[in-house]
Amino acid sequence: MAAAIEGYASITSAAPGETVDFHIRAAPANKHFTMDIYRRALDDTLVKTYEDDAYVPGGQNDADLAVNGCDWPPAAACRTVIPPEWSSGYYLASVSSGGETAWIPFIVRAGPASPAKILAKISDTTSNAYNAWGGRGFYTAPFSPKISFDRPYDDLTLYEKYQLPFIQWAERRGYAIDYCSSLDLHTNPRQLENYHLFLSLGHDEYWSLEMRDQVEAFIAAGGNVCFFSANTCFWQIRFDANGGRIMTCYKEAEAGHPQDPQRDDPRRVTTEWSHAPVNRPENSMTGVSYRDGAGWWVDPVDPGRRYRGYSVTQASHWIMDGTGLSNGDTFGAGADVDTTILGYETDATGGGTPANFIVLAQADLRDWGPNGQGGFATMGTYQRNGIVFTAATVNWSAGLSQNGDGSAADRI
């Protein structure tokens, strides 16, 4: 047992009237706990407080639990039926005992009467892919091609650093936005039907066939999409048929990993979307791909090369209106990762990009190679009935002005 107290939610998202259970495991000394639920946005709004006793098990193999699901009993006193007054958004349950705290994320969706016409997807599939709890995940050694949502998170960076700042900025600006999880796009084929604009945030790497089919149909029907994200839709995943709590990706392009045994339906093989037998490049939807992009992961950082911005190539386009930028001007450069718009991964145009894609700004990042992957960043747009915009960077939120002063990224 790695932590004195830890837990997970029974669902990735819930709408008003739906139930969330919280499954908490603790060491004997931490059995009695308190739980505070917050809505994370401009301020942490406390919406509910509970007390209960946690599950105190005998010996458990966390590696097996990470793959198959923990199946801990729910904390009976913490069962939550989402009330109608809880606004759609990103929520965290803080579970505390004996000076130890664990954090459990979940999403509250809007009810059917919501007037909002913008829907943002929280990229929880990618957060789960990078979750190494139990020593098993898509980036652990040993690698596991299957992982469960029914386990704690060991790190919330992909929620807190690359998505929460956008949520805070949008709320400060007064935008009416509803939120959903990635799994909602997978399980509900009508998730987008009441919206005019769909947003992808941060690091949005792992998509199922159902997720992608729904977004592409939305665009074809005239729906608009903004990819304020990068490394977007790079790997295909599958979910189990029992509630979608087991996520599968064999990442067969990586040396030494086992091949996906799914061969009955080539469309569902869990490989890179651009690779055989899927052969469906992600940039045919997003306009750009990490295959042609860049990534900087290795410290120490060289500020002169790392902390750069975009160079404008199409200042006359309507998307650039009001920015005050001219062709050749740069924007989004900063002093550190919290203020620099590019990185830590970026996407760029390449094979599969729509012919009518318009490059609005770009950056040559080929010298990032010694520190990760050298390549480019390409911000742009195309139209296929609906309009698609791509920021082509994981860290777009860092270019937004949280103090309200305004920036080129704000205006864009």
C-alpha positions in Angstrom: 0.0 0.0 0.0 1.7 3.2 -1.2 -0.3 5.9 0.5 -1.9 6.4 3.9 -5.2 7.3 2.3 -6.2 7.3 -1.3 -9.3 6.9 -3.5 -11.2 7.2 -6.8 -14.6 8.2 -8.1 -17.0 5.6 -9.5 -17.5 7.7 -12.7 -15.6 10.2 -14.8 -18.6 12.5 -15.0 -22.1 12.9 -13.7 -25.1 15.2 -14.6 -27.6 16.5 -12.1 -29.6 13.7 -10.6 -26.9 11.1 -11.3 -24.8 9.5 -8.5 -21.1 9.5 -7.7 -19.6 7.1 -5.2 -16.2 7.5 -3.7 -14.0 4.5 -3.0 -11.5 5.2 -0.3 -8.7 2.9 1.0 -6.6 3.8 4.1 -4.1 2.5 6.5 -5.6 1.6 9.9 -4.4 4.8 11.5 -6.1 6.8 8.8 -9.4 5.0 8.7 -11.6 7.9 9.7 -11.5 10.7 7.1 -13.2 13.9 6.1 -14.0 14.7 2.5 -14.5 18.1 1.0 -15.8 18.5 -2.6 -14.7 21.6 -4.5 -15.6 23.1 -7.8 -12.3 24.2 -9.3 -12.4 27.5 -11.3 -11.6 31.1 -10.4 -11.9 30.1 -6.7 -12.2 26.8 -5.0 -15.9 26.6 -4.2 -16.7 24.2 -1.4 -20.0 22.4 -2.3 -20.1 19.5 0.1 -18.4 18.0 3.2 -18.6 14.4 4.5 -17.1 12.2 7.2 -16.8 8.4 7.0 -14.6 5.4 7.5 -12.4 4.1 4.8 -11.8 0.5 3.6 -8.8 -1.0 5.4 -7.8 -4.1 3.5 -5.3 -6.8 4.0 -2.5 -7.3 1.6 -3.3 -6.2 -2.0 -1.4 -6.3 -5.3 -1.7 -2.7 -6.5 -0.2 -3.7 -9.9 -3.2 -6.0 -10.5 -5.6 -3.5 -9.2 -4.2 -0.8 -11.6 -5.0 -3.1 -14.6 -8.3 -4.6 -13.5 -9.8 -2.0 -11.2 -9.5 -1.7 -7.4 -13.1 -2.7 -6.6 -12.9 -1.1 -3.2 -16.3 -0.7 -1.5 -17.9 2.7 -1.7 -17.8 5.0 1.3 -21.5 4.8 2.1 -21.8 8.2 3.8 -20.1 10.0 0.9 -22.6 8.9 -1.8 -23.4 12.0 -3.8 -26.4 12.6 -6.0 -25.5 15.7 -8.1 -27.9 18.5 -7.2 -29.2 20.8 -10.0 -27.4 23.9 -8.4 -23.9 22.4 -9.0 -22.6 24.1 -12.2 -21.0 22.1 -14.9 -17.2 22.0 -14.4 -14.1 20.4 -13.0 -14.5 19.1 -9.4 -12.1 17.7 -6.9 -12.8 15.7 -3.7 -10.2 16.3 -1.0 -9.9 13.3 1.3 -8.0 14.0 4.5 -6.9 12.0 7.5 -4.1 12.3 10.0 -2.4 15.1 8.0 -2.5 13.1 4.8 -4.6 14.3 1.8 -5.7 12.6 -1.5 -7.4 14.3 -4.4 -10.1 12.7 -6.6 -11.1 14.4 -9.8 -14.5 14.2 -11.6 -16.6 16.2 -14.0 -20.1 17.6 -13.5 -22.0 17.7 -16.8 -24.8 20.1 -17.5 -28.5 19.1 -17.5 -30.5 18.9 -20.7 -31.9 22.4 -20.2 -28.5 24.1 -20.2 -28.5 27.3 -22.4 -24.7 27.0 -23.1 -23.7 26.5 -26.7 -20.0 25.7 -25.9 -18.8 22.3 -24.7 -15.3 21.7 -23.4 -13.9 18.2 -23.0 -11.6 17.5 -20.1 -8.9 15.1 -21.4 -9.2 12.5 -18.7 -8.2 9.6 -21.0 -4.8 11.2 -21.4 -4.5 11.8 -17.7 -5.3 8.1 -17.0 -2.8 7.0 -19.7 0.0 8.9 -17.8 -1.2 7.8 -14.4 1.4 5.4 -12.9 -0.5 4.4 -9.8 0.2 0.8 -9.0 3.2 0.8 -11.2 1.2 0.1 -14.3 0.2 2.4 -17.2 1.0 3.3 -20.7 4.4 4.8 -19.7 5.5 2.5 -17.0 8.1 -0.4 -17.0 6.6 -2.9 -17.2 4.2 -1.5 -19.7 0.5 -2.4 -19.4 -1.7 -2.3 -22.4 -4.8 -2.2 -20.2 -5.5 0.2 -17.3 -8.5 1.0 -15.2 -10.2 4.3 -14.2 -11.1 2.5 -11.0 -7.9 3.5 -9.2 -6.4 6.7 -7.7 -4.4 9.2 -9.6 -0.7 9.6 -8.7 -0.5 13.0 -10.4 -3.0 15.7 -11.5 -0.7 17.8 -13.5 -2.5 17.2 -16.8 -5.7 18.5 -15.2 -4.3 21.3 -13.1 -1.5 22.8 -15.3 -2.8 22.4 -18.9 -6.6 22.6 -18.5 -7.5 24.4 -15.3 -6.0 27.8 -16.4 -8.2 27.8 -19.5 -11.3 27.1 -17.3 -10.3 30.0 -15.0 -9.6 32.3 -17.9 -12.9 31.5 -19.6 -14.9 32.0 -16.4 -13.2 35.3 -15.7 -14.2 36.4 -19.2 -17.8 35.4 -18.7 -18.1 32.6 -21.2 -20.9 30.1 -20.7 -19.2 26.7 -21.1 -20.4 23.2 -20.2 -17.9 20.4 -19.6 -17.8 16.7 -20.3 -15.2 13.9 -19.9 -13.6 12.1 -22.8 -15.6 9.0 -21.9 -18.8 11.0 -22.5 -17.9 11.4 -26.1 -17.3 7.7 -26.3 -20.5 6.5 -24.6 -23.0 9.1 -25.7 -23.3 9.6 -29.5 -25.5 12.6 -28.9 -23.2 14.4 -26.6 -22.5 17.3 -29.0 -25.9 17.8 -30.5 -27.0 20.8 -28.4 -23.8 22.7 -28.9 -22.3 25.1 -31.6 -18.7 24.9 -30.5 -16.6 22.1 -29.1 -13.3 22.7 -27.3 -10.3 20.3 -26.8 -8.0 21.4 -24.0 -4.3 20.8 -23.1 -2.8 17.4 -23.8 -5.5 15.5 -25.6 -3.7 12.4 -26.9 -5.9 9.4 -26.4 -9.2 9.0 -28.5 -11.5 6.1 -29.2 -13.2 5.5 -32.5 -16.5 6.7 -31.1 -15.0 9.9 -29.8 -13.4 10.7 -33.2 -16.4 9.7 -35.3 -18.7 12.0 -33.2 -16.4 15.0 -33.5 -15.9 14.6 -37.2 -19.6 14.2 -37.8 -20.2 17.4 -35.7 -17.8 19.3 -38.0 -19.4 17.9 -41.2 -22.8 19.0 -39.9 -21.6 22.6 -39.4 -20.3 22.4 -35.8 -17.2 24.4 -34.9 -14.2 23.1 -33.1 -11.2 24.7 -31.3 -8.3 22.5 -30.5 -6.6 24.5 -27.7 -4.4 21.4 -27.4 -1.6 19.4 -29.0 -0.5 15.8 -29.4 -4.2 15.6 -30.1 -5.8 12.3 -31.1 -2.4 10.6 -31.6 -3.2 7.2 -30.2 -6.4 5.2 -30.6 -7.8 3.5 -27.5 -10.6 1.1 -26.8 -12.9 0.7 -23.8 -14.4 -2.4 -22.3 -18.1 -3.0 -22.8 -18.8 -2.9 -19.0 -19.1 0.8 -18.5 -15.9 1.8 -20.2 -13.8 1.6 -17.0 -11.0 -0.4 -18.6 -8.9 1.5 -21.2 -6.8 -0.4 -23.8 -3.9 0.8 -25.9 -1.2 -1.5 -27.1 1.0 1.3 -28.5 2.3 -1.4 -30.9 4.6 1.1 -32.7 6.9 1.2 -29.7 9.6 -1.4 -29.7 9.1 -4.4 -27.4 5.5 -3.8 -26.7 3.0 -6.6 -27.6 0.9 -6.5 -30.7 -2.8 -5.7 -30.3 -4.7 -9.0 -30.7 -7.7 -7.1 -32.1 -7.7 -8.0 -35.8 -11.4 -8.6 -36.5 -12.0 -4.8 -37.0 -8.9 -3.0 -38.4 -10.6 0.4 -37.6 -10.2 -0.4 -33.8 -6.6 -1.5 -33.6 -4.9 0.5 -30.9 -2.1 2.0 -32.8 -1.2 5.6 -33.8 -4.2 6.9 -35.8 -1.9 7.5 -38.8 -0.5 3.9 -38.9 -1.7 0.7 -40.5 -4.2 -0.8 -40.3 -6.1 2.2 -39.1 -4.6 4.6 -41.7 -6.6 7.6 -40.5 -4.2 10.5 -39.8 -5.4 12.7 -37.0 -4.6 15.9 -39.0 -7.4 15.1 -41.3 -9.6 16.2 -38.4 -7.3 18.6 -36.4 -5.3 20.0 -39.3 -2.0 19.2 -37.6 -0.2 16.3 -36.0 2.5 15.7 -33.4 4.2 13.5 -36.1 5.5 16.8 -37.6 5.6 18.7 -34.3 8.1 19.2 -31.5 8.5 18.2 -27.9 10.9 19.5 -25.1 11.0 17.3 -22.0 14.6 17.2 -20.8 16.0 19.6 -18.2 18.0 21.7 -17.7 16.2 24.1 -20.0 17.9 26.4 -22.4 15.8 29.6 -22.2 16.9 31.0 -25.5 15.6 28.0 -27.4 12.8 26.7 -25.2 10.7 29.8 -24.3 9.6 31.0 -27.7 6.4 32.2 -29.3 4.6 32.0 -32.6 5.6 34.1 -35.7 2.5 35.5 -37.5 2.1 34.5 -41.2 -1.5 35.6 -42.0 -2.2 38.7 -40.0 -5.1 39.7 -42.3 -7.2 36.7 -41.4 -10.3 37.4 -39.3 -9.1 35.2 -36.5 -6.2 37.6 -36.0 -8.5 40.7 -35.9 -7.9 42.9 -32.9 -4.5 41.4 -32.0 -2.5 44.4 -33.4 -0.1 41.9 -35.0 1.5 42.1 -38.4 3.1 39.4 -40.4 6.5 38.5 -38.9 5.5 39.6 -35.4 5.8 37.1 -32.6 3.5 36.5 -29.7 3.3 34.0 -26.8 7.0 34.0 -25.8 7.6 34.0 -22.0 10.2 33.6 -19.3 9.3 30.1 -18.1 6.8 27.2 -18.8 4.0 29.1 -17.0 4.2 32.1 -19.4 5.3 30.5 -22.7 2.6 29.5 -25.2 4.7 26.8 -27.0 5.4 23.4 -25.6 5.9 21.1 -24.0 4.6 19.4 -27.1 3.4 21.0 -30.4 1.7 19.9 -33.6 2.3 20.9 -37.2 0.9 20.4 -40.7 1.9 17.4 -42.8 0.5 14.5 -44.8 -3.2 14.3 -44.2 -3.7 18.1 -43.5 -6.8 19.4 -45.4 -5.9 21.2 -48.6 -7.7 24.4 -47.5 -5.8 24.7 -44.2 -4.6 28.2 -43.6 -1.4 28.7 -41.6 -1.9 31.7 -39.2 1.3 31.4 -37.3 4.2 29.1 -37.0 7.5 28.3 -35.2 10.6 26.4 -36.3 11.5 24.2 -33.4 13.8 21.8 -35.2 16.6 22.6 -32.7 14.6 21.1 -29.9 15.8 17.7 -31.1 18.6 17.1 -28.6 16.1 17.7 -25.7 13.2 15.7 -27.1 11.7 15.9 -30.6 12.6 18.6 -33.1 9.9 19.8 -35.4 7.5 22.7 -35.9 4.4 24.3 -34.4 1.6 25.4 -36.8 -1.4 27.4 -35.6 -4.2 27.5 -38.2 -7.7 26.9 -39.4 -9.7 25.2 -42.1 -13.4 24.8 -42.9 -15.4 21.6 -43.7 -18.9 23.0 -43.2 -17.9 23.7 -39.6 -14.8 25.8 -38.8 -11.8 24.1 -37.2 -9.1 26.1 -35.4 -6.0 24.6 -33.9 -3.6 26.2 -31.4 -1.3 23.3 -31.9 0.3 23.5 -28.5 -0.3 21.8 -25.2 0.5 25.0 -23.3 -1.9 27.5 -25.0 -3.4 28.5 -21.7 0.0 29.9 -20.7 -0.5 32.7 -23.3 -3.8 33.8 -21.8 -3.9 36.8 -19.6 -5.2 35.7 -16.2 -4.9 39.3 -14.9 -7.3 40.6 -17.5 -4.8 42.8 -19.3 -5.4 41.1 -22.6 -3.1 39.3 -24.9 -2.9 38.2 -28.5 -3.9 34.7 -27.4 -7.0 36.2 -25.6 -8.1 37.9 -28.7 -7.5 34.9 -31.0 
